[in-house]
């Protein structure tokens, strides 16, 4: 194949918009399926099995520690170098990722066996539930291995800023999987049947990614590479493996800690109570992740001024979305849980406030986290992330026995806040720009946003909505009020003009 010396000009705003739209469609479909499935799972499984399912689902994500993250390394390499490398170099990166991944397949099985054995213990269930929990966990391990096999194709699309080429496909598969999950629940197959459906979803999504990559990236193929290239890739991927573990240890340990130290019933209530905020923040994080890959090309081109300018735009949009979303959750989460499932599954208003604050901080540092990842210099970030997680775990062992869910949330919040400040500090050093802290955490927008969320949490004590129709009307009206408050009181003229110009350019 003849390599092209000229590369088409990339429309970053258009790609960012389309990638974000694709991610939002995928995420909304996932959240929508969860919205209908969770009440069914609670009713059919009961709080013990439902809580156990939440724990083993989160625990299964730790299977990623057996993966050297070759596909993740590939994603960041392609996002950084796609505009400065030729096709042969890109093919070598893809091939090195494949060979590095194959070498480590046996470790999947080793880590999987460990997780399967300890799953019921960490879920906090009685011995009579051990076998079913272990069988379900083993099926989830298999679905993870299948996902990792196909992850290379998804990472290639993501790294080339072409995620939008799969728009709607994952959503259709997820919806189909949700329907099948409801069927197996009503047929009485429980968490084992649910886990089996995850294998179907992983396989179908993986095959669709393979087809999309082959269709849309002409240069994609595997070529022969030197052993030294594979070793070098493994060395780099090893750091991303540690990063993945540290991220999981920091962000995905809440249900495991709560299940082990308080029991599965607390996990069930917590999972239901945080659903609304998880859905809201997930959309914002999807936008952030979709856009951060696009701006990563400025790192490869060493255009740090453009990088900081793009970051500023993303941060402003993030704050607006999270202020509106977080305030709505504070105001209406109790009513939402009562209408959706049961009053007993609402963890509490103070707990809801901390759920919102944790999600807010996690959303805000996503762009900085993406910048550090794409720089390929992640050693300090790994150490700081592990330190953050250690802080949360130590505090959890002290606070959960006394305060249950609230103790866990306070512990997680302190650790996440430390991690967020650390990520921004690393970006400040990397770009030599001292304004990054102020723009993210100490701006007029952030101050007004915190006040609005705090007031919303207080006003929630006066609100009790009893029907879906009223909840929808109140939410719509409140959203408009919150947007206007944020737009006129939180944002300055420069930020307003910046967002309006960005939207106009996307439309154009």
LINZI-V105637 format. One line per field, one symbol per residue. burial: b if it has 16 or more other C-alpha atoms within 10 Angstrom, else e. A space follows every 50 residues. Layout:
burial->???
This chain:
burial->eeeeeeeeeeebbebbbbbbbbbbbbbbbbbebbbebbebbbebbebbbb bbbbbbbbbbbbbbbbbbbbbbbbbbbbbbbbbeeebbebbbbbbbbbbb beeebeebbebbbebbbbbbbbbbbeeeebeebbbbbbbbbbbbbbbbbb bbbbbbbbbbbbbbbbbbbbbbbbbebbebbbebbeeeebbbbbbbbbbb bbbbbbebbbebbeeeeeebebeeeeeebbeebbebbbbbbbbbbbbbbb bbbbbbbbbbbbbbbbbbbbbbbbbbbbbbbbbbbbbbbbbbbbbbbbbb eeebeebbebbbebbbebbbbbbbbbbbbbbbbbbbbbebbeeebbbbbe bbbbbbbbbbbbbbbbbbbbbbbbbbebeebbebbbbbbbbbbebbbebb eeebbbbbbbbbbbbbbbbbbbbbbbbbeebeeeebeebbbeeebbebbb ebbbebbeebeeeebeeeeebeeebeebbeebbebbbeebbeeebeeeee eeeeebee
